[in-house]
Amino acid sequence: MIVNPKICIGCGTCVAICPVEAISFGKDGKAVIDQKKCIHCGGCKASCPVSAIDED
């Protein structure tokens, strides 16, 4: 999964829903996904209110 920083609003929904804590906030306040931790469950993509997360 990958976050489009131009679309991300930094709401934190994906951070809260990630079961493996693979998502954090970058210095710009936007979500960043740690690809080594991500299990590609799709929860973040489904929960994003602005559709900023997509498959890699």
PQR file of N, CA, C, O and H, with PARSE charges and radii, in Angstrom:
ATOM      1  N   MET A   1       0.843  -1.173   0.000 -0.4000 1.5000
ATOM      2  CA  MET A   1       0.000   0.000   0.000 -0.0000 2.0000
ATOM      3  C   MET A   1       0.895   1.246   0.000  0.5500 1.7000
ATOM      4  O   MET A   1       2.016   1.231   0.509 -0.5500 1.4000
ATOM      5  N   ILE A   2       0.373   2.301  -0.577 -0.4000 1.5000
ATOM      6  CA  ILE A   2       1.123   3.553  -0.649 -0.0000 2.0000
ATOM      7  C   ILE A   2       0.165   4.731  -0.480  0.5500 1.7000
ATOM      8  O   ILE A   2      -0.970   4.703  -0.955 -0.5500 1.4000
ATOM      9  H   ILE A   2      -0.537   2.313  -0.990  0.4000 1.0000
ATOM     10  N   VAL A   3       0.645   5.758   0.203 -0.4000 1.5000
ATOM     11  CA  VAL A   3      -0.159   6.956   0.451 -0.0000 2.0000
ATOM     12  C   VAL A   3       0.230   8.040  -0.548  0.5500 1.7000
ATOM     13  O   VAL A   3       1.414   8.297  -0.765 -0.5500 1.4000
ATOM     14  H   VAL A   3       1.568   5.781   0.588  0.4000 1.0000
ATOM     15  N   ASN A   4      -0.763   8.667  -1.148 -0.4000 1.5000
ATOM     16  CA  ASN A   4      -0.516   9.809  -2.021 -0.0000 2.0000
ATOM     17  C   ASN A   4      -0.539  11.051  -1.130  0.5500 1.7000
ATOM     18  O   ASN A   4      -1.607  11.457  -0.672 -0.5500 1.4000
ATOM     19  H   ASN A   4      -1.725   8.458  -0.972  0.4000 1.0000
ATOM     20  N   PRO A   5       0.626  11.663  -0.875 -0.5600 1.5000
ATOM     21  CA  PRO A   5       0.686  12.811   0.035  0.2800 2.0000
ATOM     22  C   PRO A   5      -0.055  14.046  -0.475  0.5500 1.7000
ATOM     23  O   PRO A   5      -0.385  14.938   0.306 -0.5500 1.4000
ATOM     24  N   LYS A   6      -0.315  14.101  -1.767 -0.4000 1.5000
ATOM     25  CA  LYS A   6      -1.056  15.237  -2.320 -0.0000 2.0000
ATOM     26  C   LYS A   6      -2.539  15.150  -1.971  0.5500 1.7000
ATOM     27  O   LYS A   6      -3.247  16.157  -1.979 -0.5500 1.4000
ATOM     28  H   LYS A   6      -0.048  13.376  -2.402  0.4000 1.0000
ATOM     29  N   ILE A   7      -3.001  13.938  -1.665 -0.4000 1.5000
ATOM     30  CA  ILE A   7      -4.413  13.729  -1.338 -0.0000 2.0000
ATOM     31  C   ILE A   7      -4.636  13.573   0.168  0.5500 1.7000
ATOM     32  O   ILE A   7      -5.661  14.013   0.689 -0.5500 1.4000
ATOM     33  H   ILE A   7      -2.426  13.120  -1.658  0.4000 1.0000
ATOM     34  N   CYS A   8      -3.691  12.956   0.864 -0.4000 1.5000
ATOM     35  CA  CYS A   8      -3.818  12.692   2.307 -0.0000 2.0000
ATOM     36  C   CYS A   8      -4.077  13.985   3.082  0.5500 1.7000
ATOM     37  O   CYS A   8      -3.414  14.999   2.867 -0.5500 1.4000
ATOM     38  H   CYS A   8      -2.858  12.599   0.441  0.4000 1.0000
ATOM     39  N   ILE A   9      -5.055  13.927   3.987 -0.4000 1.5000
ATOM     40  CA  ILE A   9      -5.385  15.097   4.812 -0.0000 2.0000
ATOM     41  C   ILE A   9      -4.865  14.952   6.246  0.5500 1.7000
ATOM     42  O   ILE A   9      -5.091  15.830   7.079 -0.5500 1.4000
ATOM     43  H   ILE A   9      -5.594  13.103   4.162  0.4000 1.0000
ATOM     44  N   GLY A  10      -4.172  13.847   6.534 -0.4000 1.5000
ATOM     45  CA  GLY A  10      -3.583  13.651   7.853 -0.0000 2.0000
ATOM     46  C   GLY A  10      -4.590  13.415   8.958  0.5500 1.7000
ATOM     47  O   GLY A  10      -4.348  13.794  10.104 -0.5500 1.4000
ATOM     48  H   GLY A  10      -3.989  13.134   5.857  0.4000 1.0000
ATOM     49  N   CYS A  11      -5.716  12.795   8.636 -0.4000 1.5000
ATOM     50  CA  CYS A  11      -6.786  12.609   9.625 -0.0000 2.0000
ATOM     51  C   CYS A  11      -6.476  11.534  10.668  0.5500 1.7000
ATOM     52  O   CYS A  11      -7.011  11.577  11.776 -0.5500 1.4000
ATOM     53  H   CYS A  11      -5.912  12.487   7.705  0.4000 1.0000
ATOM     54  N   GLY A  12      -5.617  10.570  10.321 -0.4000 1.5000
ATOM     55  CA  GLY A  12      -5.232   9.535  11.271 -0.0000 2.0000
ATOM     56  C   GLY A  12      -6.101   8.293  11.282  0.5500 1.7000
ATOM     57  O   GLY A  12      -5.854   7.381  12.071 -0.5500 1.4000
ATOM     58  H   GLY A  12      -5.183  10.535   9.421  0.4000 1.0000
ATOM     59  N   THR A  13      -7.107   8.233  10.433 -0.4000 1.5000
ATOM     60  CA  THR A  13      -7.980   7.061  10.395 -0.0000 2.0000
ATOM     61  C   THR A  13      -7.181   5.802  10.071  0.5500 1.7000
ATOM     62  O   THR A  13      -7.373   4.767  10.709 -0.5500 1.4000
ATOM     63  H   THR A  13      -7.308   8.974   9.792  0.4000 1.0000
ATOM     64  N   CYS A  14      -6.305   5.878   9.106 -0.4000 1.5000
ATOM     65  CA  CYS A  14      -5.508   4.714   8.711 -0.0000 2.0000
ATOM     66  C   CYS A  14      -4.538   4.294   9.812  0.5500 1.7000
ATOM     67  O   CYS A  14      -4.309   3.104  10.028 -0.5500 1.4000
ATOM     68  H   CYS A  14      -6.149   6.719   8.587  0.4000 1.0000
ATOM     69  N   VAL A  15      -3.976   5.272  10.501 -0.4000 1.5000
ATOM     70  CA  VAL A  15      -3.054   4.985  11.601 -0.0000 2.0000
ATOM     71  C   VAL A  15      -3.777   4.186  12.683  0.5500 1.7000
ATOM     72  O   VAL A  15      -3.236   3.219  13.219 -0.5500 1.4000
ATOM     73  H   VAL A  15      -4.161   6.239  10.325  0.4000 1.0000
ATOM     74  N   ALA A  16      -4.991   4.596  12.993 -0.4000 1.5000
ATOM     75  CA  ALA A  16      -5.777   3.943  14.040 -0.0000 2.0000
ATOM     76  C   ALA A  16      -6.232   2.543  13.656  0.5500 1.7000
ATOM     77  O   ALA A  16      -6.340   1.674  14.522 -0.5500 1.4000
ATOM     78  H   ALA A  16      -5.431   5.382  12.557  0.4000 1.0000
ATOM     79  N   ILE A  17      -6.500   2.308  12.381 -0.4000 1.5000
ATOM     80  CA  ILE A  17      -7.072   1.031  11.957 -0.0000 2.0000
ATOM     81  C   ILE A  17      -6.022  -0.036  11.632  0.5500 1.7000
ATOM     82  O   ILE A  17      -6.352  -1.221  11.599 -0.5500 1.4000
ATOM     83  H   ILE A  17      -6.413   3.013  11.678  0.4000 1.0000
ATOM     84  N   CYS A  18      -4.798   0.347  11.398 -0.4000 1.5000
ATOM     85  CA  CYS A  18      -3.763  -0.613  10.985 -0.0000 2.0000
ATOM     86  C   CYS A  18      -3.486  -1.638  12.092  0.5500 1.7000
ATOM     87  O   CYS A  18      -3.086  -1.265  13.194 -0.5500 1.4000
ATOM     88  H   CYS A  18      -4.530   1.310  11.424  0.4000 1.0000
ATOM     89  N   PRO A  19      -3.696  -2.932  11.800 -0.5600 1.5000
ATOM     90  CA  PRO A  19      -3.521  -3.962  12.830  0.2800 2.0000
ATOM     91  C   PRO A  19      -2.067  -4.259  13.192  0.5500 1.7000
ATOM     92  O   PRO A  19      -1.802  -4.871  14.227 -0.5500 1.4000
ATOM     93  N   VAL A  20      -1.125  -3.834  12.352 -0.4000 1.5000
ATOM     94  CA  VAL A  20       0.284  -4.111  12.614 -0.0000 2.0000
ATOM     95  C   VAL A  20       1.103  -2.843  12.861  0.5500 1.7000
ATOM     96  O   VAL A  20       2.333  -2.883  12.867 -0.5500 1.4000
ATOM     97  H   VAL A  20      -1.340  -3.337  11.512  0.4000 1.0000
ATOM     98  N   GLU A  21       0.412  -1.718  13.066 -0.4000 1.5000
ATOM     99  CA  GLU A  21       1.062  -0.436  13.341 -0.0000 2.0000
ATOM    100  C   GLU A  21       2.120  -0.077  12.301  0.5500 1.7000
ATOM    101  O   GLU A  21       3.216   0.372  12.637 -0.5500 1.4000
ATOM    102  H   GLU A  21      -0.588  -1.685  13.061  0.4000 1.0000
ATOM    103  N   ALA A  22       1.768  -0.286  11.025 -0.4000 1.5000
ATOM    104  CA  ALA A  22       2.691   0.002   9.929 -0.0000 2.0000
ATOM    105  C   ALA A  22       2.584   1.436   9.428  0.5500 1.7000
ATOM    106  O   ALA A  22       3.368   1.858   8.578 -0.5500 1.4000
ATOM    107  H   ALA A  22       0.878  -0.651  10.752  0.4000 1.0000
ATOM    108  N   ILE A  23       1.614   2.189   9.953 -0.4000 1.5000
ATOM    109  CA  ILE A  23       1.395   3.546   9.454 -0.0000 2.0000
ATOM    110  C   ILE A  23       1.679   4.568  10.546  0.5500 1.7000
ATOM    111  O   ILE A  23       1.245   4.419  11.688 -0.5500 1.4000
ATOM    112  H   ILE A  23       0.977   1.846  10.643  0.4000 1.0000
ATOM    113  N   SER A  24       2.410   5.596  10.175 -0.4000 1.5000
ATOM    114  CA  SER A  24       2.713   6.686  11.101 -0.0000 2.0000
ATOM    115  C   SER A  24       2.599   7.997  10.330  0.5500 1.7000
ATOM    116  O   SER A  24       2.329   8.004   9.129 -0.5500 1.4000
ATOM    117  H   SER A  24       2.762   5.716   9.247  0.4000 1.0000
ATOM    118  N   PHE A  25       2.808   9.090  11.029 -0.4000 1.5000
ATOM    119  CA  PHE A  25       2.778  10.396  10.381 -0.0000 2.0000
ATOM    120  C   PHE A  25       4.194  10.833  10.047  0.5500 1.7000
ATOM    121  O   PHE A  25       5.101  10.706  10.869 -0.5500 1.4000
ATOM    122  H   PHE A  25       3.027   9.084  12.005  0.4000 1.0000
ATOM    123  N   GLY A  26       4.381  11.348   8.840 -0.4000 1.5000
ATOM    124  CA  GLY A  26       5.665  11.889   8.429 -0.0000 2.0000
ATOM    125  C   GLY A  26       5.833  13.301   8.960  0.5500 1.7000
ATOM    126  O   GLY A  26       4.947  13.821   9.638 -0.5500 1.4000
ATOM    127  H   GLY A  26       3.644  11.451   8.172  0.4000 1.0000
ATOM    128  N   LYS A  27       6.949  13.915   8.662 -0.4000 1.5000
ATOM    129  CA  LYS A  27       7.237  15.279   9.116 -0.0000 2.0000
ATOM    130  C   LYS A  27       6.240  16.293   8.572  0.5500 1.7000
ATOM    131  O   LYS A  27       6.034  17.354   9.161 -0.5500 1.4000
ATOM    132  H   LYS A  27       7.669  13.492   8.112  0.4000 1.0000
ATOM    133  N   ASP A  28       5.624  15.957   7.442 -0.4000 1.5000
ATOM    134  CA  ASP A  28       4.649  16.861   6.831 -0.0000 2.0000
ATOM    135  C   ASP A  28       3.231  16.657   7.359  0.5500 1.7000
ATOM    136  O   ASP A  28       2.295  17.320   6.913 -0.5500 1.4000
ATOM    137  H   ASP A  28       5.791  15.095   6.963  0.4000 1.0000
ATOM    138  N   GLY A  29       3.077  15.730   8.319 -0.4000 1.5000
ATOM    139  CA  GLY A  29       1.760  15.476   8.895 -0.0000 2.0000
ATOM    140  C   GLY A  29       0.906  14.520   8.087  0.5500 1.7000
ATOM    141  O   GLY A  29      -0.261  14.298   8.410 -0.5500 1.4000
ATOM    142  H   GLY A  29       3.837  15.191   8.682  0.4000 1.0000
ATOM    143  N   LYS A  30       1.481  13.956   7.041 -0.4000 1.5000
ATOM    144  CA  LYS A  30       0.769  13.009   6.191 -0.0000 2.0000
ATOM    145  C   LYS A  30       1.138  11.584   6.591  0.5500 1.7000
ATOM    146  O   LYS A  30       2.206  11.341   7.154 -0.5500 1.4000
ATOM    147  H   LYS A  30       2.429  14.137   6.779  0.4000 1.0000
ATOM    148  N   ALA A  31       0.245  10.651   6.293 -0.4000 1.5000
ATOM    149  CA  ALA A  31       0.484   9.251   6.631 -0.0000 2.0000
ATOM    150  C   ALA A  31       1.607   8.666   5.780  0.5500 1.7000
ATOM    151  O   ALA A  31       1.750   8.993   4.602 -0.5500 1.4000
ATOM    152  H   ALA A  31      -0.622  10.849   5.835  0.4000 1.0000
ATOM    153  N   VAL A  32       2.399   7.796   6.402 -0.4000 1.5000
ATOM    154  CA  VAL A  32       3.480   7.083   5.727 -0.0000 2.0000
ATOM    155  C   VAL A  32       3.356   5.617   6.121  0.5500 1.7000
ATOM    156  O   VAL A  32       3.193   5.302   7.300 -0.5500 1.4000
ATOM    157  H   VAL A  32       2.283   7.531   7.359  0.4000 1.0000
ATOM    158  N   ILE A  33       3.431   4.724   5.144 -0.4000 1.5000
ATOM    159  CA  ILE A  33       3.301   3.292   5.406 -0.0000 2.0000
ATOM    160  C   ILE A  33       4.669   2.632   5.349  0.5500 1.7000
ATOM    161  O   ILE A  33       5.396   2.775   4.365 -0.5500 1.4000
ATOM    162  H   ILE A  33       3.564   4.980   4.187  0.4000 1.0000
ATOM    163  N   ASP A  34       5.018   1.905   6.409 -0.4000 1.5000
ATOM    164  CA  ASP A  34       6.264   1.141   6.463 -0.0000 2.0000
ATOM    165  C   ASP A  34       6.029  -0.149   5.681  0.5500 1.7000
ATOM    166  O   ASP A  34       5.315  -1.040   6.141 -0.5500 1.4000
ATOM    167  H   ASP A  34       4.428   1.789   7.208  0.4000 1.0000
ATOM    168  N   GLN A  35       6.626  -0.244   4.510 -0.4000 1.5000
ATOM    169  CA  GLN A  35       6.403  -1.389   3.628 -0.0000 2.0000
ATOM    170  C   GLN A  35       6.876  -2.708   4.229  0.5500 1.7000
ATOM    171  O   GLN A  35       6.367  -3.769   3.867 -0.5500 1.4000
ATOM    172  H   GLN A  35       7.206   0.479   4.135  0.4000 1.0000
ATOM    173  N   LYS A  36       7.838  -2.652   5.137 -0.4000 1.5000
ATOM    174  CA  LYS A  36       8.340  -3.875   5.774 -0.0000 2.0000
ATOM    175  C   LYS A  36       7.344  -4.435   6.779  0.5500 1.7000
ATOM    176  O   LYS A  36       7.316  -5.644   7.013 -0.5500 1.4000
ATOM    177  H   LYS A  36       8.251  -1.790   5.431  0.4000 1.0000
ATOM    178  N   LYS A  37       6.532  -3.578   7.374 -0.4000 1.5000
ATOM    179  CA  LYS A  37       5.539  -4.011   8.359 -0.0000 2.0000
ATOM    180  C   LYS A  37       4.175  -4.301   7.743  0.5500 1.7000
ATOM    181  O   LYS A  37       3.419  -5.120   8.264 -0.5500 1.4000
ATOM    182  H   LYS A  37       6.555  -2.596   7.185  0.4000 1.0000
ATOM    183  N   CYS A  38       3.861  -3.632   6.638 -0.4000 1.5000
ATOM    184  CA  CYS A  38       2.533  -3.720   6.021 -0.0000 2.0000
ATOM    185  C   CYS A  38       2.220  -5.147   5.569  0.5500 1.7000
ATOM    186  O   CYS A  38       3.039  -5.792   4.914 -0.5500 1.4000
ATOM    187  H   CYS A  38       4.476  -2.966   6.215  0.4000 1.0000
ATOM    188  N   ILE A  39       1.028  -5.635   5.926 -0.4000 1.5000
ATOM    189  CA  ILE A  39       0.591  -6.977   5.525 -0.0000 2.0000
ATOM    190  C   ILE A  39      -0.441  -6.918   4.392  0.5500 1.7000
ATOM    191  O   ILE A  39      -1.021  -7.939   4.023 -0.5500 1.4000
ATOM    192  H   ILE A  39       0.363  -5.111   6.458  0.4000 1.0000
ATOM    193  N   HIS A  40      -0.661  -5.741   3.855 -0.4000 1.5000
ATOM    194  CA  HIS A  40      -1.567  -5.531   2.716 -0.0000 2.0000
ATOM    195  C   HIS A  40      -2.974  -6.054   2.978  0.5500 1.7000
ATOM    196  O   HIS A  40      -3.580  -6.689   2.115 -0.5500 1.4000
ATOM    197  H   HIS A  40      -0.190  -4.912   4.155  0.4000 1.0000
ATOM    198  N   CYS A  41      -3.484  -5.786   4.165 -0.4000 1.5000
ATOM    199  CA  CYS A  41      -4.837  -6.235   4.514 -0.0000 2.0000
ATOM    200  C   CYS A  41      -5.913  -5.385   3.853  0.5500 1.7000
ATOM    201  O   CYS A  41      -7.041  -5.842   3.669 -0.5500 1.4000
ATOM    202  H   CYS A  41      -2.992  -5.271   4.866  0.4000 1.0000
ATOM    203  N   GLY A  42      -5.568  -4.147   3.494 -0.4000 1.5000
ATOM    204  CA  GLY A  42      -6.514  -3.268   2.821 -0.0000 2.0000
ATOM    205  C   GLY A  42      -7.375  -2.423   3.737  0.5500 1.7000
ATOM    206  O   GLY A  42      -8.190  -1.631   3.263 -0.5500 1.4000
ATOM    207  H   GLY A  42      -4.652  -3.776   3.643  0.4000 1.0000
ATOM    208  N   GLY A  43      -7.209  -2.578   5.040 -0.4000 1.5000
ATOM    209  CA  GLY A  43      -8.009  -1.806   5.989 -0.0000 2.0000
ATOM    210  C   GLY A  43      -7.812  -0.312   5.853  0.5500 1.7000
ATOM    211  O   GLY A  43      -8.770   0.456   5.937 -0.5500 1.4000
ATOM    212  H   GLY A  43      -6.547  -3.221   5.425  0.4000 1.0000
ATOM    213  N   CYS A  44      -6.589   0.097   5.647 -0.4000 1.5000
ATOM    214  CA  CYS A  44      -6.298   1.526   5.516 -0.0000 2.0000
ATOM    215  C   CYS A  44      -6.928   2.096   4.256  0.5500 1.7000
ATOM    216  O   CYS A  44      -7.513   3.179   4.277 -0.5500 1.4000
ATOM    217  H   CYS A  44      -5.811  -0.527   5.580  0.4000 1.0000
ATOM    218  N   LYS A  45      -6.805   1.368   3.176 -0.4000 1.5000
ATOM    219  CA  LYS A  45      -7.380   1.822   1.903 -0.0000 2.0000
ATOM    220  C   LYS A  45      -8.891   1.963   2.017  0.5500 1.7000
ATOM    221  O   LYS A  45      -9.468   2.949   1.559 -0.5500 1.4000
ATOM    222  H   LYS A  45      -6.329   0.489   3.159  0.4000 1.0000
ATOM    223  N   ALA A  46      -9.526   0.976   2.628 -0.4000 1.5000
ATOM    224  CA  ALA A  46     -10.985   0.993   2.773 -0.0000 2.0000
ATOM    225  C   ALA A  46     -11.462   2.100   3.706  0.5500 1.7000
ATOM    226  O   ALA A  46     -12.558   2.631   3.530 -0.5500 1.4000
ATOM    227  H   ALA A  46      -9.057   0.175   3.001  0.4000 1.0000
ATOM    228  N   SER A  47     -10.646   2.447   4.696 -0.4000 1.5000
ATOM    229  CA  SER A  47     -11.070   3.431   5.697 -0.0000 2.0000
ATOM    230  C   SER A  47     -10.737   4.876   5.344  0.5500 1.7000
ATOM    231  O   SER A  47     -11.279   5.793   5.960 -0.5500 1.4000
ATOM    232  H   SER A  47      -9.756   2.015   4.840  0.4000 1.0000
ATOM    233  N   CYS A  48      -9.871   5.097   4.381 -0.4000 1.5000
ATOM    234  CA  CYS A  48      -9.441   6.458   4.045 -0.0000 2.0000
ATOM    235  C   CYS A  48     -10.599   7.267   3.459  0.5500 1.7000
ATOM    236  O   CYS A  48     -11.154   6.897   2.425 -0.5500 1.4000
ATOM    237  H   CYS A  48      -9.431   4.351   3.881  0.4000 1.0000
ATOM    238  N   PRO A  49     -10.963   8.371   4.119 -0.5600 1.5000
ATOM    239  CA  PRO A  49     -12.109   9.164   3.657  0.2800 2.0000
ATOM    240  C   PRO A  49     -11.872   9.941   2.362  0.5500 1.7000
ATOM    241  O   PRO A  49     -12.822  10.410   1.735 -0.5500 1.4000
ATOM    242  N   VAL A  50     -10.604  10.077   1.963 -0.4000 1.5000
ATOM    243  CA  VAL A  50     -10.303  10.823   0.738 -0.0000 2.0000
ATOM    244  C   VAL A  50      -9.636   9.949  -0.334  0.5500 1.7000
ATOM    245  O   VAL A  50      -9.143  10.461  -1.339 -0.5500 1.4000
ATOM    246  H   VAL A  50      -9.833   9.696   2.473  0.4000 1.0000
ATOM    247  N   SER A  51      -9.625   8.642  -0.114 -0.4000 1.5000
ATOM    248  CA  SER A  51      -9.046   7.677  -1.069 -0.0000 2.0000
ATOM    249  C   SER A  51      -7.595   7.997  -1.431  0.5500 1.7000
ATOM    250  O   SER A  51      -7.212   7.969  -2.601 -0.5500 1.4000
ATOM    251  H   SER A  51     -10.026   8.227   0.703  0.4000 1.0000
ATOM    252  N   ALA A  52      -6.797   8.302  -0.405 -0.4000 1.5000
ATOM    253  CA  ALA A  52      -5.392   8.645  -0.626 -0.0000 2.0000
ATOM    254  C   ALA A  52      -4.472   7.432  -0.625  0.5500 1.7000
ATOM    255  O   ALA A  52      -3.280   7.565  -0.903 -0.5500 1.4000
ATOM    256  H   ALA A  52      -7.108   8.325   0.545  0.4000 1.0000
ATOM    257  N   ILE A  53      -5.004   6.251  -0.317 -0.4000 1.5000
ATOM    258  CA  ILE A  53      -4.180   5.048  -0.223 -0.0000 2.0000
ATOM    259  C   ILE A  53      -4.534   4.096  -1.353  0.5500 1.7000
ATOM    260  O   ILE A  53      -5.704   3.848  -1.645 -0.5500 1.4000
ATOM    261  H   ILE A  53      -5.972   6.144  -0.091  0.4000 1.0000
ATOM    262  N   ASP A  54      -3.480   3.565  -1.986 -0.4000 1.5000
ATOM    263  CA  ASP A  54      -3.675   2.648  -3.098 -0.0000 2.0000
ATOM    264  C   ASP A  54      -2.679   1.497  -3.001  0.5500 1.7000
ATOM    265  O   ASP A  54      -1.735   1.538  -2.211 -0.5500 1.4000
ATOM    266  H   ASP A  54      -2.530   3.766  -1.749  0.4000 1.0000
ATOM    267  N   GLU A  55      -2.905   0.475  -3.814 -0.4000 1.5000
ATOM    268  CA  GLU A  55      -1.957  -0.642  -3.903 -0.0000 2.0000
ATOM    269  C   GLU A  55      -0.656  -0.094  -4.492  0.5500 1.7000
ATOM    270  O   GLU A  55      -0.682   0.877  -5.248 -0.5500 1.4000
ATOM    271  H   GLU A  55      -3.671   0.442  -4.456  0.4000 1.0000
ATOM    272  N   ASP A  56       0.483  -0.709  -4.152 -0.4000 1.5000
ATOM    273  CA  ASP A  56       1.749  -0.227  -4.708 -0.0000 2.0000
ATOM    274  C   ASP A  56       1.801  -0.511  -6.190  0.5500 1.7000
ATOM    275  O   ASP A  56       2.789  -0.182  -6.848 -0.5500 1.4000
ATOM    276  H   ASP A  56       0.504  -1.498  -3.537  0.4000 1.0000
TER
END
